[in-house]
Amino acid sequence: MPKIRIKLRGFDHKTLDASAQKIVEAARRSGAQVSGPVPLPTRVRRFTVIRGPFKHKDSREHFELRTHHRLVDILNPNRKTIESLMSLDLPTGVEIEIKTVGGGK
């Protein structure tokens, strides 16, 4: 059974959820079966920086960068599904990775 696996990545979880919802609605309108969006673990990168340019090594500032992930599977996609996904207008700040899985005979 062929399926399309879509991975979404972004820093703002609200924008990411809205994009995932747009993808799910477009796929359902075309008659495909949808699994997801599944929230995947959030990657947190932390950076520690010395505040001053010269001394005061004990005075540090912490920053973190959170990358949120979502997974959407579209089962039994047809031509209409693919066309509707291609015509979607998603906001900036959302990275999309699309793969086809299965379907080989």
MOPAC internal coordinates of N, CA, C and O (Angstrom, degrees):
PM7 1SCF
backbone

  N    0.0000 0     0.00 0     0.00 0    0    0    0
  C    1.4516 1     0.00 0     0.00 0    1    0    0
  C    1.5294 1   108.43 1     0.00 0    2    1    0
  O    1.2310 1   119.71 1   -59.02 1    3    2    1
  N    1.3288 1   118.16 1   120.98 1    3    2    1
  C    1.4646 1   119.89 1   179.83 1    5    3    2
  C    1.5229 1   111.25 1   -74.64 1    6    5    3
  O    1.2310 1   121.48 1   -30.20 1    7    6    5
  N    1.3159 1   114.77 1   149.80 1    7    6    5
  C    1.4607 1   119.06 1   174.16 1    9    7    6
  C    1.5188 1   109.38 1  -151.68 1   10    9    7
  O    1.2310 1   121.76 1   -22.47 1   11   10    9
  N    1.3216 1   114.23 1   157.53 1   11   10    9
  C    1.4609 1   121.51 1   177.32 1   13   11   10
  C    1.5168 1   106.82 1  -108.74 1   14   13   11
  O    1.2310 1   120.73 1   -52.56 1   15   14   13
  N    1.3250 1   116.21 1   127.44 1   15   14   13
  C    1.4688 1   121.26 1   177.78 1   17   15   14
  C    1.5214 1   108.22 1  -108.00 1   18   17   15
  O    1.2310 1   121.00 1   -57.28 1   19   18   17
  N    1.3381 1   115.70 1   122.72 1   19   18   17
  C    1.4601 1   121.76 1  -178.07 1   21   19   18
  C    1.5180 1   108.61 1  -115.94 1   22   21   19
  O    1.2310 1   120.85 1   -56.59 1   23   22   21
  N    1.3359 1   115.99 1   123.41 1   23   22   21
  C    1.4644 1   121.37 1   176.01 1   25   23   22
  C    1.5227 1   108.26 1  -109.29 1   26   25   23
  O    1.2310 1   121.05 1   -51.78 1   27   26   25
  N    1.3134 1   115.59 1   128.22 1   27   26   25
  C    1.4621 1   121.66 1   178.90 1   29   27   26
  C    1.5192 1   108.81 1  -111.10 1   30   29   27
  O    1.2310 1   120.83 1   -38.30 1   31   30   29
  N    1.3279 1   116.03 1   141.70 1   31   30   29
  C    1.4538 1   122.00 1  -178.39 1   33   31   30
  C    1.5158 1   108.36 1  -138.13 1   34   33   31
  O    1.2310 1   120.26 1   -41.67 1   35   34   33
  N    1.3459 1   117.11 1   138.33 1   35   34   33
  C    1.4568 1   119.43 1   178.17 1   37   35   34
  C    1.5127 1   112.01 1  -172.67 1   38   37   35
  O    1.2310 1   121.08 1   -13.20 1   39   38   37
  N    1.3297 1   115.55 1   166.80 1   39   38   37
  C    1.4621 1   121.07 1  -178.50 1   41   39   38
  C    1.5237 1   112.31 1   -89.23 1   42   41   39
  O    1.2310 1   119.81 1   153.64 1   43   42   41
  N    1.3279 1   117.97 1   -26.36 1   43   42   41
  C    1.4604 1   121.96 1  -178.60 1   45   43   42
  C    1.5278 1   108.93 1  -105.76 1   46   45   43
  O    1.2310 1   120.28 1   -64.02 1   47   46   45
  N    1.3326 1   117.07 1   115.98 1   47   46   45
  C    1.4618 1   119.85 1  -174.44 1   49   47   46
  C    1.5294 1   112.37 1   -70.76 1   50   49   47
  O    1.2310 1   119.64 1   153.89 1   51   50   49
  N    1.3239 1   118.29 1   -26.11 1   51   50   49
  C    1.4675 1   120.08 1   179.05 1   53   51   50
  C    1.5325 1   110.75 1   -69.38 1   54   53   51
  O    1.2310 1   120.52 1   136.26 1   55   54   53
  N    1.3147 1   116.61 1   -43.74 1   55   54   53
  C    1.4632 1   121.22 1   177.44 1   57   55   54
  C    1.5246 1   110.45 1   -64.84 1   58   57   55
  O    1.2310 1   121.09 1   141.64 1   59   58   57
  N    1.3228 1   115.52 1   -38.36 1   59   58   57
  C    1.4610 1   121.25 1   179.94 1   61   59   58
  C    1.5284 1   110.94 1   -64.99 1   62   61   59
  O    1.2310 1   120.32 1   135.64 1   63   62   61
  N    1.3362 1   117.00 1   -44.36 1   63   62   61
  C    1.4653 1   120.85 1   179.05 1   65   63   62
  C    1.5261 1   111.31 1   -65.70 1   66   65   63
  O    1.2310 1   120.34 1   141.40 1   67   66   65
  N    1.3312 1   116.96 1   -38.60 1   67   66   65
  C    1.4656 1   120.35 1   178.14 1   69   67   66
  C    1.5311 1   110.62 1   -64.53 1   70   69   67
  O    1.2310 1   120.12 1   139.47 1   71   70   69
  N    1.3244 1   117.37 1   -40.53 1   71   70   69
  C    1.4639 1   121.28 1   178.62 1   73   71   70
  C    1.5252 1   110.79 1   -65.93 1   74   73   71
  O    1.2310 1   120.63 1   137.75 1   75   74   73
  N    1.3237 1   116.41 1   -42.25 1   75   74   73
  C    1.4648 1   120.42 1   178.57 1   77   75   74
  C    1.5278 1   110.38 1   -62.69 1   78   77   75
  O    1.2310 1   120.51 1   140.82 1   79   78   77
  N    1.3162 1   116.64 1   -39.18 1   79   78   77
  C    1.4658 1   120.69 1   179.51 1   81   79   78
  C    1.5316 1   111.05 1   -65.60 1   82   81   79
  O    1.2310 1   120.35 1   141.00 1   83   82   81
  N    1.3377 1   116.94 1   -39.00 1   83   82   81
  C    1.4725 1   120.85 1   176.87 1   85   83   82
  C    1.5288 1   110.82 1   -61.69 1   86   85   83
  O    1.2310 1   120.66 1   137.70 1   87   86   85
  N    1.3340 1   116.34 1   -42.30 1   87   86   85
  C    1.4641 1   121.00 1  -179.95 1   89   87   86
  C    1.5223 1   110.47 1   -64.73 1   90   89   87
  O    1.2310 1   120.31 1   135.43 1   91   90   89
  N    1.3319 1   117.01 1   -44.57 1   91   90   89
  C    1.4673 1   121.41 1  -179.72 1   93   91   90
  C    1.5303 1   110.69 1   -62.58 1   94   93   91
  O    1.2310 1   120.30 1   135.68 1   95   94   93
  N    1.3286 1   117.02 1   -44.32 1   95   94   93
  C    1.4711 1   120.46 1  -179.86 1   97   95   94
  C    1.5257 1   111.43 1   -64.18 1   98   97   95
  O    1.2310 1   120.27 1   138.45 1   99   98   97
  N    1.3317 1   117.09 1   -41.55 1   99   98   97
  C    1.4697 1   120.64 1   179.77 1  101   99   98
  C    1.5271 1   110.73 1   -64.44 1  102  101   99
  O    1.2310 1   120.17 1   139.93 1  103  102  101
  N    1.3229 1   117.27 1   -40.07 1  103  102  101
  C    1.4645 1   120.73 1  -179.63 1  105  103  102
  C    1.5272 1   111.01 1   -69.47 1  106  105  103
  O    1.2310 1   120.24 1   139.04 1  107  106  105
  N    1.3228 1   117.15 1   -40.96 1  107  106  105
  C    1.4729 1   120.29 1  -179.77 1  109  107  106
  C    1.5320 1   111.16 1   -67.48 1  110  109  107
  O    1.2310 1   120.12 1   143.44 1  111  110  109
  N    1.3382 1   117.37 1   -36.56 1  111  110  109
  C    1.4645 1   121.05 1   178.53 1  113  111  110
  C    1.5256 1   111.48 1   -62.69 1  114  113  111
  O    1.2310 1   120.55 1   149.34 1  115  114  113
  N    1.3302 1   116.55 1   -30.66 1  115  114  113
  C    1.4625 1   120.23 1  -178.53 1  117  115  114
  C    1.5262 1   112.11 1   -85.96 1  118  117  115
  O    1.2310 1   119.99 1   177.83 1  119  118  117
  N    1.3230 1   117.63 1    -2.17 1  119  118  117
  C    1.4582 1   120.70 1   175.73 1  121  119  118
  C    1.5144 1   115.27 1    95.22 1  122  121  119
  O    1.2310 1   119.37 1  -171.94 1  123  122  121
  N    1.3164 1   118.81 1     8.06 1  123  122  121
  C    1.4628 1   121.39 1   179.14 1  125  123  122
  C    1.5289 1   110.09 1   -88.10 1  126  125  123
  O    1.2310 1   121.41 1   -22.48 1  127  126  125
  N    1.3070 1   114.90 1   157.52 1  127  126  125
  C    1.4628 1   120.89 1   177.54 1  129  127  126
  C    1.5263 1   107.64 1   -91.73 1  130  129  127
  O    1.2310 1   120.33 1   -44.12 1  131  130  129
  N    1.3501 1   116.97 1   135.88 1  131  130  129
  C    1.4623 1   121.36 1  -173.65 1  133  131  130
  C    1.5232 1   110.05 1  -120.79 1  134  133  131
  O    1.2310 1   121.06 1   -42.33 1  135  134  133
  N    1.3243 1   115.58 1   137.67 1  135  134  133
  C    1.4564 1   122.22 1   173.52 1  137  135  134
  C    1.5264 1   107.49 1  -118.60 1  138  137  135
  O    1.2310 1   120.23 1   -61.13 1  139  138  137
  N    1.3171 1   117.16 1   118.87 1  139  138  137
  C    1.4596 1   120.17 1   179.17 1  141  139  138
  C    1.5028 1   111.12 1   121.33 1  142  141  139
  O    1.2310 1   119.44 1     8.44 1  143  142  141
  N    1.2876 1   118.66 1  -171.56 1  143  142  141
  C    1.4647 1   129.10 1     5.72 1  145  143  142
  C    1.5282 1   112.33 1   -75.20 1  146  145  143
  O    1.2310 1   121.16 1   -43.90 1  147  146  145
  N    1.3180 1   115.39 1   136.10 1  147  146  145
  C    1.4553 1   122.79 1   179.38 1  149  147  146
  C    1.5201 1   107.79 1  -101.73 1  150  149  147
  O    1.2310 1   119.58 1   -57.80 1  151  150  149
  N    1.3439 1   118.40 1   122.20 1  151  150  149
  C    1.4701 1   119.41 1   176.42 1  153  151  150
  C    1.5278 1   110.45 1   -74.71 1  154  153  151
  O    1.2310 1   120.71 1   -55.78 1  155  154  153
  N    1.3106 1   116.25 1   124.22 1  155  154  153
  C    1.4621 1   122.25 1   177.12 1  157  155  154
  C    1.5251 1   108.48 1   -96.59 1  158  157  155
  O    1.2310 1   119.59 1   -13.93 1  159  158  157
  N    1.3346 1   118.39 1   166.07 1  159  158  157
  C    1.4701 1   120.10 1  -177.48 1  161  159  158
  C    1.5308 1   113.07 1   -57.57 1  162  161  159
  O    1.2310 1   121.22 1   -38.67 1  163  162  161
  N    1.3195 1   115.28 1   141.33 1  163  162  161
  C    1.4567 1   122.51 1   178.67 1  165  163  162
  C    1.5234 1   108.59 1   -83.91 1  166  165  163
  O    1.2310 1   120.95 1   -50.06 1  167  166  165
  N    1.3269 1   115.79 1   129.94 1  167  166  165
  C    1.4639 1   119.99 1   178.39 1  169  167  166
  C    1.5246 1   108.30 1   -91.24 1  170  169  167
  O    1.2310 1   120.70 1   -53.36 1  171  170  169
  N    1.3336 1   116.26 1   126.64 1  171  170  169
  C    1.4607 1   121.38 1  -179.14 1  173  171  170
  C    1.5266 1   108.11 1  -114.25 1  174  173  171
  O    1.2310 1   120.80 1   -60.47 1  175  174  173
  N    1.3334 1   116.08 1   119.53 1  175  174  173
  C    1.4687 1   121.22 1   175.09 1  177  175  174
  C    1.5158 1   107.41 1  -107.97 1  178  177  175
  O    1.2310 1   120.76 1   -54.47 1  179  178  177
  N    1.3331 1   116.15 1   125.53 1  179  178  177
  C    1.4598 1   121.20 1  -178.47 1  181  179  178
  C    1.5267 1   109.12 1  -111.67 1  182  181  179
  O    1.2310 1   121.73 1   -40.92 1  183  182  181
  N    1.3321 1   114.29 1   139.08 1  183  182  181
  C    1.4563 1   121.72 1   179.18 1  185  183  182
  C    1.5191 1   108.32 1  -123.87 1  186  185  183
  O    1.2310 1   120.42 1   -44.69 1  187  186  185
  N    1.3236 1   116.80 1   135.31 1  187  186  185
  C    1.4565 1   122.02 1   175.86 1  189  187  186
  C    1.5228 1   107.69 1  -115.15 1  190  189  187
  O    1.2310 1   121.12 1   -52.58 1  191  190  189
  N    1.3338 1   115.46 1   127.42 1  191  190  189
  C    1.4615 1   121.58 1  -175.30 1  193  191  190
  C    1.5197 1   108.60 1  -127.96 1  194  193  191
  O    1.2310 1   120.61 1   -42.27 1  195  194  193
  N    1.3365 1   116.43 1   137.73 1  195  194  193
  C    1.4622 1   120.53 1   174.60 1  197  195  194
  C    1.5265 1   107.73 1   -71.10 1  198  197  195
  O    1.2310 1   120.50 1   -48.59 1  199  198  197
  N    1.3379 1   116.66 1   131.41 1  199  198  197
  C    1.4723 1   120.72 1  -174.03 1  201  199  198
  C    1.5274 1   113.13 1   -68.72 1  202  201  199
  O    1.2310 1   120.62 1   136.92 1  203  202  201
  N    1.3142 1   116.41 1   -43.08 1  203  202  201
  C    1.4655 1   119.60 1  -175.47 1  205  203  202
  C    1.5144 1   111.92 1   -93.44 1  206  205  203
  O    1.2310 1   120.02 1   -22.48 1  207  206  205
  N    1.3356 1   117.57 1   157.52 1  207  206  205
  C    1.4549 1   120.92 1  -179.33 1  209  207  206
  C    1.5321 1   113.56 1   -81.44 1  210  209  207
  O    1.2310 1   120.29 1   163.98 1  211  210  209
  N    1.3509 1   117.05 1   -16.02 1  211  210  209
  C    1.4558 1   118.56 1  -172.79 1  213  211  210
  C    1.5203 1   111.10 1  -119.18 1  214  213  211
  O    1.2310 1   119.07 1    92.40 1  215  214  213
  N    1.3189 1   119.37 1   -87.60 1  215  214  213
  C    1.4590 1   120.53 1  -178.47 1  217  215  214
  C    1.5300 1   109.79 1  -102.98 1  218  217  215
  O    1.2310 1   119.35 1    26.21 1  219  218  217
  N    1.3017 1   118.84 1  -153.79 1  219  218  217
  C    1.4680 1   125.11 1  -178.23 1  221  219  218
  C    1.5308 1   111.38 1    63.91 1  222  221  219
  O    1.2310 1   121.45 1  -123.93 1  223  222  221
  N    1.3392 1   114.83 1    56.07 1  223  222  221
  C    1.4584 1   120.61 1  -179.25 1  225  223  222
  C    1.5257 1   112.47 1   -63.97 1  226  225  223
  O    1.2310 1   120.18 1   153.87 1  227  226  225
  N    1.3350 1   117.26 1   -26.13 1  227  226  225
  C    1.4658 1   120.01 1  -178.00 1  229  227  226
  C    1.5228 1   112.54 1   -77.36 1  230  229  227
  O    1.2310 1   120.01 1   166.65 1  231  230  229
  N    1.3169 1   117.58 1   -13.35 1  231  230  229
  C    1.4628 1   121.06 1   179.79 1  233  231  230
  C    1.5269 1   108.48 1   -93.13 1  234  233  231
  O    1.2310 1   121.17 1   -74.62 1  235  234  233
  N    1.3249 1   115.37 1   105.38 1  235  234  233
  C    1.4656 1   119.85 1  -176.44 1  237  235  234
  C    1.5207 1   110.98 1  -125.81 1  238  237  235
  O    1.2310 1   121.56 1   -21.87 1  239  238  237
  N    1.3180 1   114.62 1   158.13 1  239  238  237
  C    1.4570 1   120.94 1   178.23 1  241  239  238
  C    1.5291 1   108.30 1  -122.05 1  242  241  239
  O    1.2310 1   120.58 1   -39.84 1  243  242  241
  N    1.3309 1   116.49 1   140.16 1  243  242  241
  C    1.4610 1   121.76 1  -178.05 1  245  243  242
  C    1.5239 1   109.96 1  -110.62 1  246  245  243
  O    1.2310 1   121.28 1   -43.58 1  247  246  245
  N    1.3245 1   115.16 1   136.42 1  247  246  245
  C    1.4589 1   121.88 1   175.28 1  249  247  246
  C    1.5199 1   107.66 1  -127.30 1  250  249  247
  O    1.2310 1   120.69 1   -28.76 1  251  250  249
  N    1.3269 1   116.29 1   151.24 1  251  250  249
  C    1.4536 1   119.01 1   174.71 1  253  251  250
  C    1.5210 1   110.23 1  -138.13 1  254  253  251
  O    1.2310 1   121.47 1   -30.78 1  255  254  253
  N    1.3171 1   114.80 1   149.22 1  255  254  253
  C    1.4531 1   123.03 1  -178.86 1  257  255  254
  C    1.5253 1   107.06 1  -124.55 1  258  257  255
  O    1.2310 1   120.29 1   -66.57 1  259  258  257
  N    1.3315 1   117.05 1   113.43 1  259  258  257
  C    1.4634 1   121.93 1  -178.04 1  261  259  258
  C    1.5282 1   109.38 1   -99.66 1  262  261  259
  O    1.2310 1   120.81 1   -53.50 1  263  262  261
  N    1.3268 1   116.05 1   126.50 1  263  262  261
  C    1.4558 1   121.96 1   176.72 1  265  263  262
  C    1.5250 1   108.10 1  -112.35 1  266  265  263
  O    1.2310 1   120.80 1   -65.09 1  267  266  265
  N    1.3313 1   116.08 1   114.91 1  267  266  265
  C    1.4592 1   122.28 1  -179.20 1  269  267  266
  C    1.5223 1   108.95 1   -92.55 1  270  269  267
  O    1.2310 1   120.77 1   -33.46 1  271  270  269
  N    1.3384 1   116.13 1   146.54 1  271  270  269
  C    1.4614 1   122.03 1  -178.71 1  273  271  270
  C    1.5249 1   110.08 1  -128.70 1  274  273  271
  O    1.2310 1   120.64 1   -35.38 1  275  274  273
  N    1.3346 1   116.38 1   144.62 1  275  274  273
  C    1.4649 1   122.67 1   174.00 1  277  275  274
  C    1.5263 1   108.06 1  -135.83 1  278  277  275
  O    1.2310 1   120.90 1   -29.36 1  279  278  277
  N    1.3267 1   115.89 1   150.64 1  279  278  277
  C    1.4603 1   122.18 1  -179.52 1  281  279  278
  C    1.5225 1   108.86 1  -127.78 1  282  281  279
  O    1.2310 1   120.40 1   -49.46 1  283  282  281
  N    1.3362 1   116.83 1   130.54 1  283  282  281
  C    1.4623 1   122.68 1   177.62 1  285  283  282
  C    1.5263 1   107.67 1  -129.01 1  286  285  283
  O    1.2310 1   120.37 1   -52.00 1  287  286  285
  N    1.3380 1   116.90 1   128.00 1  287  286  285
  C    1.4623 1   122.10 1   174.98 1  289  287  286
  C    1.5204 1   108.77 1  -109.96 1  290  289  287
  O    1.2310 1   120.53 1   -47.19 1  291  290  289
  N    1.3202 1   116.60 1   132.81 1  291  290  289
  C    1.4581 1   122.35 1   176.60 1  293  291  290
  C    1.5241 1   107.01 1  -113.38 1  294  293  291
  O    1.2310 1   120.92 1   -64.24 1  295  294  293
  N    1.3351 1   115.84 1   115.76 1  295  294  293
  C    1.4605 1   121.81 1  -176.44 1  297  295  294
  C    1.5256 1   109.62 1   -94.59 1  298  297  295
  O    1.2310 1   120.44 1   -37.70 1  299  298  297
  N    1.3160 1   116.76 1   142.30 1  299  298  297
  C    1.4659 1   123.86 1  -179.80 1  301  299  298
  C    1.5286 1   112.92 1    51.19 1  302  301  299
  O    1.2310 1   119.63 1  -122.61 1  303  302  301
  N    1.3314 1   118.31 1    57.39 1  303  302  301
  C    1.4683 1   119.19 1   179.08 1  305  303  302
  C    1.5293 1   110.68 1   -72.52 1  306  305  303
  O    1.2310 1   121.03 1   -32.70 1  307  306  305
  N    1.3117 1   115.64 1   147.30 1  307  306  305
  C    1.4630 1   120.39 1   174.96 1  309  307  306
  C    1.5279 1   108.49 1  -117.26 1  310  309  307
  O    1.2310 1   120.55 1     3.32 1  311  310  309
  N    1.3140 1   116.56 1  -176.68 1  311  310  309
  C    1.4680 1   120.79 1  -177.64 1  313  311  310
  C    1.5306 1   111.23 1   -62.01 1  314  313  311
  O    1.2310 1   120.66 1   142.00 1  315  314  313
  N    1.3233 1   116.35 1   -38.00 1  315  314  313
  C    1.4637 1   120.72 1  -179.62 1  317  315  314
  C    1.5383 1   110.82 1   -64.92 1  318  317  315
  O    1.2310 1   120.56 1   143.65 1  319  318  317
  N    1.3295 1   116.53 1   -36.35 1  319  318  317
  C    1.4703 1   120.96 1   178.06 1  321  319  318
  C    1.5219 1   110.48 1   -62.85 1  322  321  319
  O    1.2310 1   120.73 1   132.68 1  323  322  321
  N    1.3117 1   116.22 1   -47.32 1  323  322  321
  C    1.4658 1   120.96 1  -178.04 1  325  323  322
  C    1.5245 1   110.60 1   -65.07 1  326  325  323
  O    1.2310 1   120.20 1   139.55 1  327  326  325
  N    1.3286 1   117.23 1   -40.45 1  327  326  325
  C    1.4661 1   120.29 1   178.44 1  329  327  326
  C    1.5246 1   111.49 1   -64.77 1  330  329  327
  O    1.2310 1   120.31 1   140.11 1  331  330  329
  N    1.3357 1   117.02 1   -39.89 1  331  330  329
  C    1.4684 1   119.40 1   179.86 1  333  331  330
  C    1.5282 1   111.19 1   -69.08 1  334  333  331
  O    1.2310 1   120.06 1   146.51 1  335  334  333
  N    1.3370 1   117.49 1   -33.49 1  335  334  333
  C    1.4686 1   120.20 1   177.05 1  337  335  334
  C    1.5299 1   110.93 1   -69.85 1  338  337  335
  O    1.2310 1   120.61 1   143.08 1  339  338  337
  N    1.3301 1   116.44 1   -36.92 1  339  338  337
  C    1.4665 1   119.86 1  -179.74 1  341  339  338
  C    1.5278 1   111.69 1   -68.98 1  342  341  339
  O    1.2310 1   120.36 1   150.77 1  343  342  341
  N    1.3362 1   116.91 1   -29.23 1  343  342  341
  C    1.4641 1   119.69 1  -176.61 1  345  343  342
  C    1.5277 1   112.92 1   -89.37 1  346  345  343
  O    1.2310 1   119.84 1   179.64 1  347  346  345
  N    1.3287 1   117.92 1    -0.36 1  347  346  345
  C    1.4679 1   120.33 1   179.81 1  349  347  346
  C    1.5234 1   110.99 1   -68.08 1  350  349  347
  O    1.2310 1   121.00 1   -38.16 1  351  350  349
  N    1.3090 1   115.70 1   141.84 1  351  350  349
  C    1.4644 1   121.95 1   176.44 1  353  351  350
  C    1.5241 1   107.36 1  -109.95 1  354  353  351
  O    1.2310 1   120.53 1   -78.56 1  355  354  353
  N    1.3293 1   116.60 1   101.44 1  355  354  353
  C    1.4644 1   121.70 1  -177.52 1  357  355  354
  C    1.5249 1   110.36 1   -98.82 1  358  357  355
  O    1.2310 1   120.01 1   -28.35 1  359  358  357
  N    1.3354 1   117.59 1   151.65 1  359  358  357
  C    1.4633 1   120.69 1  -177.81 1  361  359  358
  C    1.5283 1   112.31 1   -69.77 1  362  361  359
  O    1.2310 1   121.26 1   -19.41 1  363  362  361
  N    1.3275 1   115.20 1   160.59 1  363  362  361
  C    1.4587 1   119.60 1   176.27 1  365  363  362
  C    1.5232 1   108.71 1   -71.72 1  366  365  363
  O    1.2310 1   120.79 1   -22.00 1  367  366  365
  N    1.3023 1   116.10 1   158.00 1  367  366  365
  C    1.4580 1   120.19 1  -179.66 1  369  367  366
  C    1.5171 1   113.06 1    93.29 1  370  369  367
  O    1.2310 1   120.14 1  -178.46 1  371  370  369
  N    1.3335 1   117.34 1     1.54 1  371  370  369
  C    1.4625 1   121.47 1   177.96 1  373  371  370
  C    1.5207 1   107.94 1  -118.97 1  374  373  371
  O    1.2310 1   120.72 1   -59.48 1  375  374  373
  N    1.3295 1   116.22 1   120.52 1  375  374  373
  C    1.4586 1   121.44 1   178.24 1  377  375  374
  C    1.5247 1   108.26 1   -95.62 1  378  377  375
  O    1.2310 1   120.35 1   -45.10 1  379  378  377
  N    1.3202 1   116.95 1   134.90 1  379  378  377
  C    1.4575 1   121.66 1  -175.37 1  381  379  378
  C    1.5227 1   109.42 1  -122.10 1  382  381  379
  O    1.2310 1   120.96 1   -46.14 1  383  382  381
  N    1.3310 1   115.77 1   133.86 1  383  382  381
  C    1.4590 1   121.93 1   174.98 1  385  383  382
  C    1.5263 1   107.04 1  -124.31 1  386  385  383
  O    1.2310 1   120.14 1   -57.69 1  387  386  385
  N    1.3239 1   117.33 1   122.31 1  387  386  385
  C    1.4625 1   121.87 1  -176.35 1  389  387  386
  C    1.5264 1   109.09 1  -118.03 1  390  389  387
  O    1.2310 1   121.07 1   -50.34 1  391  390  389
  N    1.3453 1   115.57 1   129.66 1  391  390  389
  C    1.4618 1   121.56 1   177.97 1  393  391  390
  C    1.5190 1   108.88 1  -133.22 1  394  393  391
  O    1.2310 1   120.82 1   -30.94 1  395  394  393
  N    1.3270 1   116.03 1   149.06 1  395  394  393
  C    1.4582 1   119.94 1   170.70 1  397  395  394
  C    1.5179 1   107.25 1  -100.18 1  398  397  395
  O    1.2310 1   121.06 1   -45.48 1  399  398  397
  N    1.3300 1   115.57 1   134.52 1  399  398  397
  C    1.4584 1   121.45 1  -176.20 1  401  399  398
  C    1.5207 1   107.92 1  -124.71 1  402  401  399
  O    1.2310 1   120.15 1   -44.20 1  403  402  401
  N    1.3330 1   117.33 1   135.80 1  403  402  401
  C    1.4595 1   121.03 1   177.24 1  405  403  402
  C    1.5094 1   111.88 1    75.63 1  406  405  403
  O    1.2310 1   121.54 1    11.53 1  407  406  405
  N    1.3356 1   114.66 1  -168.47 1  407  406  405
  C    1.4543 1   120.00 1   177.02 1  409  407  406
  C    1.5153 1   114.17 1    89.31 1  410  409  407
  O    1.2310 1   120.04 1   170.21 1  411  410  409
  N    1.3427 1   117.53 1    -9.79 1  411  410  409
  C    1.4535 1   119.56 1   179.93 1  413  411  410
  C    1.5181 1   111.35 1   -79.69 1  414  413  411
  O    1.2310 1   120.58 1   -39.46 1  415  414  413
  N    1.3422 1   116.49 1   140.54 1  415  414  413
  C    1.4690 1   120.16 1   179.36 1  417  415  414
  C    1.4998 1   109.98 1  -111.67 1  418  417  415
  O    1.2310 1   120.10 1   180.00 1  419  418  417

